[in-house]
Amino acid sequence: METLAHFGDGGPGPWILFFPLIWAAVVIGVVTVLRRTVWRDRRGPWRERPDAQSPISVLGHRFASGEIDEDEYWRRLTVLEEQFGRSDRGRTKGGAA
C-alpha cells in the first residue's frame, strides 16, 4: 500500500487523478437516482399546479366569472364530486352541516 501512496520521492502517485472522476460519477449517479425516484412528478414553483385545471376548478372559475348561475353550479358540482370521488366535506345526507 505504501507504493501507491508514495510515488517516487514521497508524493502522491498518478492514481490521485482518478478521485475527481470517482466523485463526478458518484454525484451523477445520485442525481440520476433522485430524478428517477423522488423528483419524478414534482414540478418547480414556477409551473402550474397539476390540479389547477381540474374540472371542479374550471367549474368554480366559471361560477366566479358569472358564466353559470348558482343552481347550475351546484348541480354540476354534485355530478363532478360523484365522478371524481370527492367527499361531502362533513355534510350529512340531508344537506345540513
C-alpha positions in Angstrom: 0.0 0.0 0.0 2.9 2.3 0.6 3.9 2.2 -3.0 0.5 3.6 -4.1 0.6 6.4 -1.5 4.2 7.4 -2.1 5.2 7.7 -5.7 8.9 8.4 -6.4 10.1 10.8 -3.8 7.1 10.7 -1.5 4.4 12.5 -3.4 1.0 11.0 -4.4 1.0 8.8 -7.5 -0.9 9.3 -10.7 -3.8 7.4 -9.2 -4.8 10.7 -7.4 -6.1 11.9 -10.7 -8.9 9.4 -10.5 -10.5 10.9 -7.4 -12.3 13.8 -9.3 -13.6 11.2 -11.8 -14.9 9.0 -9.0 -16.6 11.9 -7.2 -18.2 13.1 -10.5 -19.5 9.6 -11.1 -21.0 9.4 -7.6 -22.7 12.8 -7.9 -24.1 12.0 -11.4 -25.3 8.7 -10.0 -27.1 10.2 -7.0 -28.7 12.9 -9.1 -29.9 10.3 -11.6 -31.4 8.1 -8.9 -33.2 11.1 -7.3 -34.6 12.2 -10.7 -36.0 8.7 -11.4 -37.5 8.2 -8.0 -38.0 11.1 -5.6 -38.2 14.1 -8.1 -40.2 12.3 -10.8 -43.5 14.0 -10.6 -42.6 17.2 -8.8 -42.8 20.5 -10.5 -41.0 23.7 -9.7 -42.7 26.7 -8.1 -42.8 28.5 -11.5 -45.0 25.8 -13.0 -48.7 25.5 -12.7 -50.1 23.1 -10.1 -51.3 19.8 -11.6 -54.8 20.2 -10.2 -55.2 23.8 -11.3 -57.1 22.8 -14.5 -59.3 20.1 -12.8 -62.9 20.0 -13.9 -64.0 21.2 -10.4 -61.6 24.1 -10.6 -62.8 25.1 -14.1 -66.4 24.9 -12.8 -65.5 27.2 -9.9 -63.9 29.7 -12.3 -67.0 29.7 -14.5 -69.2 30.3 -11.5 -67.0 33.1 -10.2 -66.9 34.8 -13.6 -70.7 34.7 -13.9 -70.9 32.3 -16.8 -73.2 29.9 -14.9 -75.7 30.5 -12.1 -75.7 29.0 -8.6 -78.3 26.3 -9.4 -76.3 25.1 -12.4 -73.0 25.3 -10.3 -74.4 23.0 -7.5 -75.9 20.6 -10.0 -72.7 20.2 -11.9 -70.6 20.1 -8.8 -72.6 17.2 -7.4 -72.1 15.2 -10.6 -68.3 16.0 -10.6 -67.9 15.1 -7.0 -69.6 11.7 -7.6 -67.4 11.1 -10.7 -64.1 12.2 -9.1 -64.8 10.6 -5.7 -64.7 13.8 -3.6 -66.1 13.5 -0.1 -69.0 15.6 1.2 -66.6 17.5 3.5 -68.7 17.0 6.6 -72.2 17.4 5.1 -74.8 14.9 6.0 -77.3 13.3 3.6 -79.9 15.9 4.4 -77.6 18.7 3.3 -77.2 20.2 6.8 -73.7 20.6 8.2 
